[in-house]
Amino acid sequence: MTLEVCLYGSLAQYGSESAQSFYAQLRPTVPPGTTMRDLLASLGIPLEEKGITFVNAVLTDMPGLQADLDLVLQDGDHIGLFSPTYMWPYQYRFGVRMSPKLEEALQQHPDGGLHHSYAEGE
């Protein structure tokens, strides 16, 4: 399977040699059954450095929740991984398409998991 992975913010350092300081794009080949956890491990990205995540334009994770680690990736998936300090524009935050696992994680979070900024440990 081939994935398209875009790394934003400080995660770009885990990208290719041609990565810019804030963005890297990769096309890794992975075996069927690869999960998000497997992908992160293969790229050398520590779990605590993973923030907002999109898979095929669907929000699957937010900083500190780790709601998508068991998500099984599919051939051709487009994955956007953002560092916890690299946020997407606020106007897209409400009404964004979310994975069922992330919706469940947010419902269990005391404040719904939504912040305008994130501090270490949140």
N, CA, C and O atoms as CSV, one atom per row, in Angstrom:
chain,resi,resn,atom,element,x,y,z
A,1,MET,N,N,0.843,-1.175,0.000
A,1,MET,CA,C,0.000,0.000,0.000
A,1,MET,C,C,0.889,1.240,0.000
A,1,MET,O,O,1.964,1.250,0.600
A,2,THR,N,N,0.430,2.265,-0.672
A,2,THR,CA,C,1.144,3.541,-0.664
A,2,THR,C,C,0.253,4.600,-0.027
A,2,THR,O,O,-0.932,4.703,-0.344
A,3,LEU,N,N,0.831,5.377,0.867
A,3,LEU,CA,C,0.137,6.465,1.554
A,3,LEU,C,C,0.732,7.791,1.119
A,3,LEU,O,O,1.881,7.850,0.683
A,4,GLU,N,N,-0.045,8.844,1.237
A,4,GLU,CA,C,0.483,10.196,1.063
A,4,GLU,C,C,0.445,10.849,2.432
A,4,GLU,O,O,-0.628,11.017,3.012
A,5,VAL,N,N,1.605,11.216,2.950
A,5,VAL,CA,C,1.710,11.764,4.303
A,5,VAL,C,C,2.312,13.157,4.228
A,5,VAL,O,O,3.379,13.358,3.649
A,6,CYS,N,N,1.614,14.113,4.822
A,6,CYS,CA,C,2.122,15.484,4.922
A,6,CYS,C,C,2.384,15.774,6.397
A,6,CYS,O,O,1.521,15.565,7.248
A,7,LEU,N,N,3.587,16.258,6.680
A,7,LEU,CA,C,4.012,16.570,8.044
A,7,LEU,C,C,4.138,18.082,8.176
A,7,LEU,O,O,4.822,18.724,7.379
A,8,TYR,N,N,3.479,18.651,9.180
A,8,TYR,CA,C,3.454,20.097,9.351
A,8,TYR,C,C,4.102,20.508,10.663
A,8,TYR,O,O,4.097,19.753,11.635
A,9,GLY,N,N,4.657,21.708,10.679
A,9,GLY,CA,C,5.296,22.235,11.875
A,9,GLY,C,C,6.573,21.476,12.175
A,9,GLY,O,O,7.306,21.097,11.262
A,10,SER,N,N,6.840,21.253,13.445
A,10,SER,CA,C,8.082,20.586,13.840
A,10,SER,C,C,8.140,19.129,13.383
A,10,SER,O,O,9.217,18.532,13.393
A,11,LEU,N,N,7.013,18.543,12.985
A,11,LEU,CA,C,7.022,17.169,12.484
A,11,LEU,C,C,7.728,17.054,11.141
A,11,LEU,O,O,8.099,15.952,10.738
A,12,ALA,N,N,7.922,18.157,10.445
A,12,ALA,CA,C,8.605,18.132,9.143
A,12,ALA,C,C,10.009,17.547,9.260
A,12,ALA,O,O,10.541,17.013,8.287
A,13,GLN,N,N,10.605,17.641,10.433
A,13,GLN,CA,C,11.955,17.092,10.623
A,13,GLN,C,C,11.996,15.582,10.423
A,13,GLN,O,O,13.066,15.022,10.185
A,14,TYR,N,N,10.844,14.911,10.516
A,14,TYR,CA,C,10.785,13.461,10.319
A,14,TYR,C,C,10.535,13.098,8.854
A,14,TYR,O,O,10.366,11.927,8.515
A,15,GLY,N,N,10.516,14.101,8.005
A,15,GLY,CA,C,10.268,13.888,6.585
A,15,GLY,C,C,11.531,13.634,5.807
A,15,GLY,O,O,12.578,13.310,6.366
A,16,SER,N,N,11.415,13.786,4.523
A,16,SER,CA,C,12.534,13.523,3.623
A,16,SER,C,C,13.614,14.593,3.742
A,16,SER,O,O,13.434,15.623,4.392
A,17,GLU,N,N,14.731,14.316,3.100
A,17,GLU,CA,C,15.834,15.283,3.103
A,17,GLU,C,C,15.433,16.593,2.440
A,17,GLU,O,O,16.012,17.642,2.723
A,18,SER,N,N,14.435,16.531,1.552
A,18,SER,CA,C,13.999,17.741,0.856
A,18,SER,C,C,12.947,18.524,1.644
A,18,SER,O,O,12.395,19.502,1.140
A,19,ALA,N,N,12.669,18.094,2.881
A,19,ALA,CA,C,11.656,18.768,3.698
A,19,ALA,C,C,12.059,20.214,3.971
A,19,ALA,O,O,13.228,20.533,4.190
A,20,GLN,N,N,11.044,21.071,3.948
A,20,GLN,CA,C,11.257,22.455,4.346
A,20,GLN,C,C,11.163,22.501,5.871
A,20,GLN,O,O,10.827,21.494,6.495
A,21,SER,N,N,11.449,23.624,6.464
A,21,SER,CA,C,11.473,23.700,7.922
A,21,SER,C,C,10.085,23.532,8.550
A,21,SER,O,O,9.999,23.253,9.746
A,22,PHE,N,N,9.021,23.688,7.804
A,22,PHE,CA,C,7.677,23.624,8.367
A,22,PHE,C,C,6.770,22.626,7.655
A,22,PHE,O,O,5.612,22.478,8.047
A,23,TYR,N,N,7.256,21.936,6.621
A,23,TYR,CA,C,6.410,21.059,5.829
A,23,TYR,C,C,7.239,19.980,5.135
A,23,TYR,O,O,8.314,20.252,4.598
A,24,ALA,N,N,6.720,18.750,5.155
A,24,ALA,CA,C,7.349,17.659,4.411
A,24,ALA,C,C,6.248,16.774,3.844
A,24,ALA,O,O,5.210,16.577,4.476
A,25,GLN,N,N,6.480,16.246,2.660
A,25,GLN,CA,C,5.516,15.356,2.029
A,25,GLN,C,C,6.217,14.043,1.682
A,25,GLN,O,O,7.275,14.032,1.053
A,26,LEU,N,N,5.600,12.934,2.109
A,26,LEU,CA,C,6.173,11.606,1.911
A,26,LEU,C,C,5.164,10.695,1.225
A,26,LEU,O,O,3.958,10.934,1.292
A,27,ARG,N,N,5.651,9.668,0.576
A,27,ARG,CA,C,4.794,8.638,-0.024
A,27,ARG,C,C,5.326,7.269,0.408
A,27,ARG,O,O,5.880,6.533,-0.409
A,28,PRO,N,N,5.159,6.926,1.690
A,28,PRO,CA,C,5.685,5.645,2.163
A,28,PRO,C,C,4.857,4.459,1.657
A,28,PRO,O,O,3.644,4.558,1.470
A,29,THR,N,N,5.535,3.364,1.448
A,29,THR,CA,C,4.880,2.099,1.132
A,29,THR,C,C,4.846,1.288,2.420
A,29,THR,O,O,5.871,1.092,3.072
A,30,VAL,N,N,3.654,0.821,2.776
A,30,VAL,CA,C,3.459,0.095,4.031
A,30,VAL,C,C,2.672,-1.184,3.757
A,30,VAL,O,O,1.978,-1.269,2.743
A,31,PRO,N,N,2.764,-2.171,4.632
A,31,PRO,CA,C,1.997,-3.409,4.424
A,31,PRO,C,C,0.519,-3.219,4.772
A,31,PRO,O,O,0.180,-2.358,5.584
A,32,PRO,N,N,-0.357,-4.016,4.165
A,32,PRO,CA,C,-1.783,-3.976,4.555
A,32,PRO,C,C,-1.921,-4.221,6.048
A,32,PRO,O,O,-1.155,-4.991,6.630
A,33,GLY,N,N,-2.891,-3.571,6.666
A,33,GLY,CA,C,-3.112,-3.704,8.102
A,33,GLY,C,C,-2.344,-2.702,8.936
A,33,GLY,O,O,-2.443,-2.712,10.163
A,34,THR,N,N,-1.570,-1.826,8.283
A,34,THR,CA,C,-0.805,-0.808,9.002
A,34,THR,C,C,-1.749,0.147,9.723
A,34,THR,O,O,-2.709,0.646,9.134
A,35,THR,N,N,-1.473,0.395,10.992
A,35,THR,CA,C,-2.269,1.347,11.779
A,35,THR,C,C,-1.533,2.686,11.862
A,35,THR,O,O,-0.373,2.799,11.466
A,36,MET,N,N,-2.225,3.683,12.379
A,36,MET,CA,C,-1.598,4.988,12.591
A,36,MET,C,C,-0.402,4.833,13.530
A,36,MET,O,O,0.638,5.457,13.318
A,37,ARG,N,N,-0.543,4.016,14.552
A,37,ARG,CA,C,0.556,3.772,15.494
A,37,ARG,C,C,1.772,3.214,14.748
A,37,ARG,O,O,2.901,3.644,14.984
A,38,ASP,N,N,1.533,2.250,13.845
A,38,ASP,CA,C,2.612,1.658,13.044
A,38,ASP,C,C,3.278,2.707,12.173
A,38,ASP,O,O,4.504,2.749,12.066
A,39,LEU,N,N,2.462,3.564,11.545
A,39,LEU,CA,C,3.006,4.610,10.672
A,39,LEU,C,C,3.901,5.559,11.464
A,39,LEU,O,O,5.008,5.879,11.033
A,40,LEU,N,N,3.422,6.007,12.620
A,40,LEU,CA,C,4.218,6.913,13.454
A,40,LEU,C,C,5.545,6.269,13.837
A,40,LEU,O,O,6.592,6.915,13.789
A,41,ALA,N,N,5.497,4.995,14.217
A,41,ALA,CA,C,6.723,4.287,14.598
A,41,ALA,C,C,7.684,4.188,13.414
A,41,ALA,O,O,8.891,4.368,13.572
A,42,SER,N,N,7.143,3.901,12.228
A,42,SER,CA,C,8.019,3.763,11.059
A,42,SER,C,C,8.663,5.091,10.668
A,42,SER,O,O,9.756,5.109,10.101
A,43,LEU,N,N,7.992,6.199,10.968
A,43,LEU,CA,C,8.543,7.520,10.670
A,43,LEU,C,C,9.402,8.054,11.812
A,43,LEU,O,O,10.072,9.075,11.661
A,44,GLY,N,N,9.384,7.362,12.958
A,44,GLY,CA,C,10.160,7.801,14.113
A,44,GLY,C,C,9.530,8.949,14.876
A,44,GLY,O,O,10.221,9.670,15.596
A,45,ILE,N,N,8.220,9.129,14.727
A,45,ILE,CA,C,7.526,10.242,15.396
A,45,ILE,C,C,7.025,9.778,16.764
A,45,ILE,O,O,6.187,8.879,16.834
A,46,PRO,N,N,7.522,10.376,17.857
A,46,PRO,CA,C,7.032,10.029,19.196
A,46,PRO,C,C,5.563,10.432,19.345
A,46,PRO,O,O,5.137,11.453,18.805
A,47,LEU,N,N,4.799,9.635,20.073
A,47,LEU,CA,C,3.373,9.896,20.246
A,47,LEU,C,C,3.093,11.292,20.795
A,47,LEU,O,O,2.123,11.937,20.395
A,48,GLU,N,N,3.941,11.758,21.710
A,48,GLU,CA,C,3.686,13.067,22.322
A,48,GLU,C,C,3.925,14.228,21.353
A,48,GLU,O,O,3.551,15.362,21.650
A,49,GLU,N,N,4.538,13.963,20.209
A,49,GLU,CA,C,4.765,15.023,19.223
A,49,GLU,C,C,3.663,15.092,18.174
A,49,GLU,O,O,3.684,15.977,17.318
A,50,LYS,N,N,2.710,14.180,18.225
A,50,LYS,CA,C,1.594,14.156,17.267
A,50,LYS,C,C,0.458,15.010,17.803
A,50,LYS,O,O,0.024,14.837,18.941
A,51,GLY,N,N,-0.011,15.914,16.995
A,51,GLY,CA,C,-1.117,16.781,17.391
A,51,GLY,C,C,-2.358,16.486,16.569
A,51,GLY,O,O,-2.848,15.357,16.552
A,52,ILE,N,N,-2.856,17.491,15.896
A,52,ILE,CA,C,-4.039,17.351,15.049
A,52,ILE,C,C,-3.711,16.450,13.872
A,52,ILE,O,O,-2.648,16.565,13.261
A,53,THR,N,N,-4.645,15.546,13.559
A,53,THR,CA,C,-4.440,14.606,12.465
A,53,THR,C,C,-5.693,14.536,11.599
A,53,THR,O,O,-6.814,14.461,12.102
A,54,PHE,N,N,-5.479,14.561,10.296
A,54,PHE,CA,C,-6.551,14.379,9.326
A,54,PHE,C,C,-6.216,13.150,8.483
A,54,PHE,O,O,-5.065,12.954,8.096
A,55,VAL,N,N,-7.218,12.327,8.203
A,55,VAL,CA,C,-7.085,11.223,7.250
A,55,VAL,C,C,-8.196,11.415,6.226
A,55,VAL,O,O,-9.381,11.353,6.556
A,56,ASN,N,N,-7.797,11.646,4.984
A,56,ASN,CA,C,-8.751,11.882,3.893
A,56,ASN,C,C,-9.730,13.005,4.236
A,56,ASN,O,O,-10.936,12.873,4.027
A,57,ALA,N,N,-9.202,14.104,4.761
A,57,ALA,CA,C,-9.954,15.312,5.098
A,57,ALA,C,C,-10.936,15.114,6.249
A,57,ALA,O,O,-11.836,15.934,6.433
A,58,VAL,N,N,-10.782,14.049,7.022
A,58,VAL,CA,C,-11.596,13.806,8.210
A,58,VAL,C,C,-10.680,13.942,9.422
A,58,VAL,O,O,-9.632,13.301,9.487
A,59,LEU,N,N,-11.073,14.771,10.373
A,59,LEU,CA,C,-10.303,14.957,11.600
A,59,LEU,C,C,-10.358,13.667,12.403
A,59,LEU,O,O,-11.440,13.196,12.753
A,60,THR,N,N,-9.189,13.090,12.698
A,60,THR,CA,C,-9.154,11.828,13.433
A,60,THR,C,C,-8.503,11.940,14.803
A,60,THR,O,O,-8.628,11.025,15.617
A,61,ASP,N,N,-7.809,13.046,15.076
A,61,ASP,CA,C,-7.168,13.181,16.384
A,61,ASP,C,C,-6.852,14.637,16.674
A,61,ASP,O,O,-6.695,15.458,15.770
A,62,MET,N,N,-6.763,14.932,17.974
A,62,MET,CA,C,-6.374,16.243,18.465
A,62,MET,C,C,-5.315,16.040,19.543
A,62,MET,O,O,-5.186,14.939,20.077
A,63,PRO,N,N,-4.547,17.096,19.875
A,63,PRO,CA,C,-3.451,16.944,20.843
A,63,PRO,C,C,-3.888,16.286,22.147
A,63,PRO,O,O,-4.890,16.666,22.753
A,64,GLY,N,N,-3.113,15.292,22.558
A,64,GLY,CA,C,-3.328,14.645,23.838
A,64,GLY,C,C,-4.395,13.568,23.873
A,64,GLY,O,O,-4.509,12.875,24.884
A,65,LEU,N,N,-5.189,13.391,22.813
A,65,LEU,CA,C,-6.267,12.405,22.847
A,65,LEU,C,C,-5.832,11.030,22.330
A,65,LEU,O,O,-6.266,10.006,22.858
A,66,GLN,N,N,-4.992,11.002,21.318
A,66,GLN,CA,C,-4.514,9.761,20.702
A,66,GLN,C,C,-5.674,8.819,20.358
A,66,GLN,O,O,-5.641,7.624,20.654
A,67,ALA,N,N,-6.702,9.401,19.722
A,67,ALA,CA,C,-7.922,8.661,19.395
A,67,ALA,C,C,-7.797,7.796,18.153
A,67,ALA,O,O,-8.644,6.933,17.922
A,68,ASP,N,N,-6.757,8.004,17.343
A,68,ASP,CA,C,-6.688,7.280,16.068
A,68,ASP,C,C,-5.514,6.304,15.970
A,68,ASP,O,O,-5.188,5.853,14.872
A,69,LEU,N,N,-4.883,5.975,17.075
A,69,LEU,CA,C,-3.694,5.124,17.007
A,69,LEU,C,C,-3.983,3.732,16.451
A,69,LEU,O,O,-3.103,3.117,15.849
A,70,ASP,N,N,-5.197,3.228,16.643
A,70,ASP,CA,C,-5.558,1.903,16.147
A,70,ASP,C,C,-6.269,1.952,14.798
A,70,ASP,O,O,-6.718,0.922,14.295
A,71,LEU,N,N,-6.372,3.140,14.213
A,71,LEU,CA,C,-7.003,3.280,12.899
A,71,LEU,C,C,-6.188,2.521,11.857
A,71,LEU,O,O,-4.992,2.763,11.701
A,72,VAL,N,N,-6.841,1.600,11.142
A,72,VAL,CA,C,-6.172,0.839,10.085
A,72,VAL,C,C,-6.209,1.686,8.813
A,72,VAL,O,O,-7.277,2.074,8.338
A,73,LEU,N,N,-5.043,1.959,8.283
A,73,LEU,CA,C,-4.915,2.805,7.101
A,73,LEU,C,C,-5.162,1.985,5.838
A,73,LEU,O,O,-4.943,0.774,5.804
A,74,GLN,N,N,-5.628,2.687,4.793
A,74,GLN,CA,C,-5.968,2.049,3.525
A,74,GLN,C,C,-5.069,2.574,2.413
A,74,GLN,O,O,-4.539,3.681,2.505
A,75,ASP,N,N,-4.903,1.788,1.377
A,75,ASP,CA,C,-4.104,2.188,0.232
A,75,ASP,C,C,-4.605,3.528,-0.312
A,75,ASP,O,O,-5.802,3.700,-0.543
A,76,GLY,N,N,-3.697,4.462,-0.512
A,76,GLY,CA,C,-4.029,5.765,-1.065
A,76,GLY,C,C,-4.490,6.795,-0.058
A,76,GLY,O,O,-4.790,7.926,-0.439
A,77,ASP,N,N,-4.557,6.442,1.222
A,77,ASP,CA,C,-4.982,7.419,2.236
A,77,ASP,C,C,-4.070,8.641,2.208
A,77,ASP,O,O,-2.855,8.526,2.052
A,78,HIS,N,N,-4.688,9.818,2.365
A,78,HIS,CA,C,-3.961,11.081,2.499
A,78,HIS,C,C,-4.001,11.446,3.978
A,78,HIS,O,O,-5.075,11.623,4.553
A,79,ILE,N,N,-2.827,11.557,4.589
A,79,ILE,CA,C,-2.720,11.777,6.029
A,79,ILE,C,C,-1.990,13.081,6.290
A,79,ILE,O,O,-0.878,13.286,5.804
A,80,GLY,N,N,-2.612,13.954,7.051
A,80,GLY,CA,C,-1.992,15.206,7.472
A,80,GLY,C,C,-1.702,15.139,8.957
A,80,GLY,O,O,-2.624,15.029,9.765
A,81,LEU,N,N,-0.429,15.203,9.326
A,81,LEU,CA,C,-0.007,15.158,10.726
A,81,LEU,C,C,0.560,16.524,11.115
A,81,LEU,O,O,1.497,17.018,10.488
A,82,PHE,N,N,-0.007,17.118,12.140
A,82,PHE,CA,C,0.408,18.437,12.608
A,82,PHE,C,C,1.057,18.307,13.982
A,82,PHE,O,O,0.629,17.498,14.804
A,83,SER,N,N,2.082,19.102,14.222
A,83,SER,CA,C,2.656,19.145,15.564
A,83,SER,C,C,1.639,19.813,16.491
A,83,SER,O,O,0.773,20.551,16.021
A,84,PRO,N,N,1.731,19.567,17.801
A,84,PRO,CA,C,0.756,20.162,18.730
A,84,PRO,C,C,0.736,21.686,18.718
A,84,PRO,O,O,-0.263,22.287,19.111
A,85,THR,N,N,1.802,22.313,18.281
A,85,THR,CA,C,1.848,23.783,18.266
A,85,THR,C,C,1.454,24.363,16.910
A,85,THR,O,O,1.458,25.582,16.739
A,86,TYR,N,N,1.121,23.525,15.964
A,86,TYR,CA,C,0.771,23.974,14.614
A,86,TYR,C,C,-0.720,23.755,14.436
A,86,TYR,O,O,-1.161,22.629,14.205
A,87,MET,N,N,-1.494,24.816,14.540
A,87,MET,CA,C,-2.947,24.714,14.508
A,87,MET,C,C,-3.501,25.075,13.140
A,87,MET,O,O,-2.869,25.790,12.363
A,88,TRP,N,N,-4.694,24.567,12.863
A,88,TRP,CA,C,-5.343,24.958,11.617
A,88,TRP,C,C,-6.306,26.085,11.926
A,88,TRP,O,O,-6.699,26.237,13.083
A,89,PRO,N,N,-6.708,26.892,10.935
A,89,PRO,CA,C,-7.508,28.102,11.190
A,89,PRO,C,C,-8.778,27.832,11.990
A,89,PRO,O,O,-9.491,26.860,11.741
A,90,TYR,N,N,-9.046,28.711,12.956
A,90,TYR,CA,C,-10.162,28.519,13.874
A,90,TYR,C,C,-11.497,28.394,13.166
A,90,TYR,O,O,-12.386,27.702,13.661
A,91,GLN,N,N,-11.666,29.042,12.023
A,91,GLN,CA,C,-12.970,29.004,11.358
A,91,GLN,C,C,-13.343,27.612,10.863
A,91,GLN,O,O,-14.500,27.373,10.517
A,92,TYR,N,N,-12.383,26.691,10.823
A,92,TYR,CA,C,-12.675,25.331,10.395
A,92,TYR,C,C,-12.915,24.387,11.566
A,92,TYR,O,O,-13.249,23.223,11.348
A,93,ARG,N,N,-12.758,24.846,12.780
A,93,ARG,CA,C,-12.810,23.942,13.923
A,93,ARG,C,C,-14.213,23.450,14.236
A,93,ARG,O,O,-14.381,22.287,14.602
A,94,PHE,N,N,-15.205,24.280,14.106
A,94,PHE,CA,C,-16.559,23.865,14.452
A,94,PHE,C,C,-17.260,23.372,13.192
A,94,PHE,O,O,-17.265,24.052,12.165
A,95,GLY,N,N,-17.847,22.189,13.281
A,95,GLY,CA,C,-18.518,21.602,12.144
A,95,GLY,C,C,-17.591,20.773,11.265
A,95,GLY,O,O,-18.011,20.304,10.208
A,96,VAL,N,N,-16.343,20.581,11.676
A,96,VAL,CA,C,-15.404,19.778,10.908
A,96,VAL,C,C,-15.847,18.308,10.964
A,96,VAL,O,O,-16.353,17.846,11.987
A,97,ARG,N,N,-15.655,17.588,9.867
A,97,ARG,CA,C,-15.954,16.155,9.849
A,97,ARG,C,C,-14.955,15.436,10.749
A,97,ARG,O,O,-13.746,15.624,10.623
A,98,MET,N,N,-15.476,14.602,11.667
A,98,MET,CA,C,-14.623,13.879,12.610
A,98,MET,C,C,-14.882,12.381,12.509
A,98,MET,O,O,-15.974,11.939,12.151
A,99,SER,N,N,-13.858,11.623,12.833
A,99,SER,CA,C,-14.025,10.175,12.899
A,99,SER,C,C,-14.874,9.827,14.122
A,99,SER,O,O,-14.876,10.576,15.099
A,100,PRO,N,N,-15.591,8.712,14.087
A,100,PRO,CA,C,-16.385,8.300,15.250
A,100,PRO,C,C,-15.544,8.129,16.516
A,100,PRO,O,O,-16.007,8.468,17.605
A,101,LYS,N,N,-14.314,7.609,16.396
A,101,LYS,CA,C,-13.456,7.428,17.574
A,101,LYS,C,C,-13.094,8.775,18.200
A,101,LYS,O,O,-13.045,8.892,19.424
A,102,LEU,N,N,-12.839,9.788,17.378
A,102,LEU,CA,C,-12.515,11.106,17.918
A,102,LEU,C,C,-13.748,11.722,18.572
A,102,LEU,O,O,-13.638,12.310,19.648
A,103,GLU,N,N,-14.908,11.603,17.952
A,103,GLU,CA,C,-16.137,12.117,18.567
A,103,GLU,C,C,-16.342,11.504,19.945
A,103,GLU,O,O,-16.702,12.200,20.894
A,104,GLU,N,N,-16.111,10.191,20.052
A,104,GLU,CA,C,-16.242,9.500,21.334
A,104,GLU,C,C,-15.233,10.030,22.353
A,104,GLU,O,O,-15.584,10.269,23.508
A,105,ALA,N,N,-13.981,10.214,21.927
A,105,ALA,CA,C,-12.942,10.728,22.834
A,105,ALA,C,C,-13.280,12.138,23.307
A,105,ALA,O,O,-13.070,12.461,24.476
A,106,LEU,N,N,-13.798,12.978,22.422
A,106,LEU,CA,C,-14.152,14.347,22.806
A,106,LEU,C,C,-15.323,14.370,23.778
A,106,LEU,O,O,-15.351,15.198,24.688
A,107,GLN,N,N,-16.281,13.484,23.600
A,107,GLN,CA,C,-17.428,13.427,24.512
A,107,GLN,C,C,-16.992,13.024,25.915
A,107,GLN,O,O,-17.610,13.434,26.898
A,108,GLN,N,N,-15.937,12.228,26.016
A,108,GLN,CA,C,-15.447,11.776,27.316
A,108,GLN,C,C,-14.518,12.792,27.972
A,108,GLN,O,O,-14.245,12.693,29.169
A,109,HIS,N,N,-14.032,13.763,27.212
A,109,HIS,CA,C,-13.102,14.768,27.734
A,109,HIS,C,C,-13.894,15.815,28.510
A,109,HIS,O,O,-14.942,16.247,28.031
A,110,PRO,N,N,-13.437,16.244,29.694
A,110,PRO,CA,C,-14.203,17.177,30.532
A,110,PRO,C,C,-14.634,18.470,29.844
A,110,PRO,O,O,-15.739,18.954,30.091
A,111,ASP,N,N,-13.790,19.037,28.989
A,111,ASP,CA,C,-14.143,20.300,28.347
A,111,ASP,C,C,-14.460,20.119,26.860
A,111,ASP,O,O,-14.485,21.087,26.101
A,112,GLY,N,N,-14.697,18.897,26.462
A,112,GLY,CA,C,-14.980,18.631,25.055
A,112,GLY,C,C,-13.735,18.613,24.194
A,112,GLY,O,O,-13.823,18.415,22.982
A,113,GLY,N,N,-12.559,18.818,24.809
A,113,GLY,CA,C,-11.298,18.755,24.087
A,113,GLY,C,C,-10.978,19.950,23.229
A,113,GLY,O,O,-9.975,19.945,22.515
A,114,LEU,N,N,-11.810,20.980,23.280
A,114,LEU,CA,C,-11.565,22.145,22.420
A,114,LEU,C,C,-10.930,23.277,23.207
A,114,LEU,O,O,-11.438,23.692,24.249
A,115,HIS,N,N,-9.807,23.770,22.690
A,115,HIS,CA,C,-9.065,24.868,23.294
A,115,HIS,C,C,-8.690,25.837,22.183
A,115,HIS,O,O,-8.683,25.471,21.008
A,116,HIS,N,N,-8.383,27.055,22.550
A,116,HIS,CA,C,-7.818,27.969,21.555
A,116,HIS,C,C,-6.304,27.865,21.556
A,116,HIS,O,O,-5.648,28.349,20.633
A,117,SER,N,N,-5.739,27.233,22.587
A,117,SER,CA,C,-4.304,26.957,22.644
A,117,SER,C,C,-4.107,25.727,23.512
A,117,SER,O,O,-4.984,25.351,24.289
A,118,TYR,N,N,-2.945,25.108,23.370
A,118,TYR,CA,C,-2.659,23.880,24.116
A,118,TYR,C,C,-1.355,24.053,24.869
A,118,TYR,O,O,-0.384,24.599,24.344
A,119,ALA,N,N,-1.344,23.580,26.106
A,119,ALA,CA,C,-0.144,23.601,26.924
A,119,ALA,C,C,0.305,22.165,27.135
A,119,ALA,O,O,-0.484,21.230,26.996
A,120,GLU,N,N,1.563,22.000,27.469
A,120,GLU,CA,C,2.094,20.663,27.705
A,120,GLU,C,C,1.252,19.972,28.779
A,120,GLU,O,O,0.923,20.572,29.802
A,121,GLY,N,N,0.909,18.713,28.538
A,121,GLY,CA,C,0.137,17.955,29.497
A,121,GLY,C,C,-1.368,17.994,29.268
A,121,GLY,O,O,-2.110,17.307,29.969
A,122,GLU,N,N,-1.833,18.780,28.305
A,122,GLU,CA,C,-3.274,18.844,28.018
A,122,GLU,C,C,-3.636,17.891,26.912
A,122,GLU,O,O,-4.803,17.803,26.530
